[in-house]
Amino acid sequence: MFRIIQPNTYYVDMSGTPCKITRTTSDTVHYQRNGHNCIASMMRFQSDFEWVEAAELKQIWDDLETAAHLKKLRAMRAA
């Protein structure tokens, strides 16, 4: 299905990392991933990224937060 890529929407890449769309042109997509600004061609973006709904995005953020917290606890226990 065709979807218009608009600023301030979220997509996930092939590894499941959320990406925020900052702006688009007719042939490029500018997005932020892991705090870095990135640019992709429209064709590559459409093939490598997938739109996510708000509920699914919240679940991804929760999973990332849990993983970071567990990593911190394991580091504290090891020290």
N, C-alpha and C positions, 0 to 999 in steps of 0.2 A: 504494500500500500504506500502511496506517496504521502509524504509529510513535509510541510514547509519548515525549514530550520530557522527558528527565530531566536533572537538574543534572550538571555536570562532563562533559557530552558536547559535541562540536563539530559545528557546522553551517557552511555557507558561504552568503554572501548572493549576490545576482545578479551582483555584480562579482568574485566568487571570494575575497572576504576571509573568513578564518576567524573564527568567533564562538564563544565559550565560553558555554554556558548556566550561569547562576549559580543561578536558581531559577525555578519556575513556579507559577502559581495556576490556577484553573479558567478564567480568561479573559485572563491576561497571561503573557508570557514575559520574564524579565529576563536580559540577556546582556551580555557584554563584547566590544567590537569596537574594535581599535586602541587599547586602554587606556582606553576610555570605557565607562561603564555606560549601557545603553540599555534601553528597555522597548517591547515591541510587543504588540498584541493577538494572541490565539491565531490568529485567522483570517488576519491579515496575515502573521504569522510562517510559518504553514504554506504560504502561497502564494509568499512571497518568499525562503524559505530552504530549503536542501537538506542532508540528513544526509550526512556523509562517513565513509568507513571509515578506519581507522588508517593504512593504507599510503598512501592518497590524501592524507590530512592531512599526513603526513611529506613527501610530494612537494611539497605546497603550501608548507610551511615552508622546505624546501630552496630552492625557486624564489625565494621572497621574500628569503631570506638572500643568494642569489647576486646578485639584482638590487640589493640594498643595497650589496653589496661592489663591484660594477661601477660604481655611481654614485659611491662613494667614490674609486675608482681614477681615474675620469674627472675628478673634481674636483681630485685631486692633480696629475694631468698638466696640467690647464689652468692651475694656479697657478704 
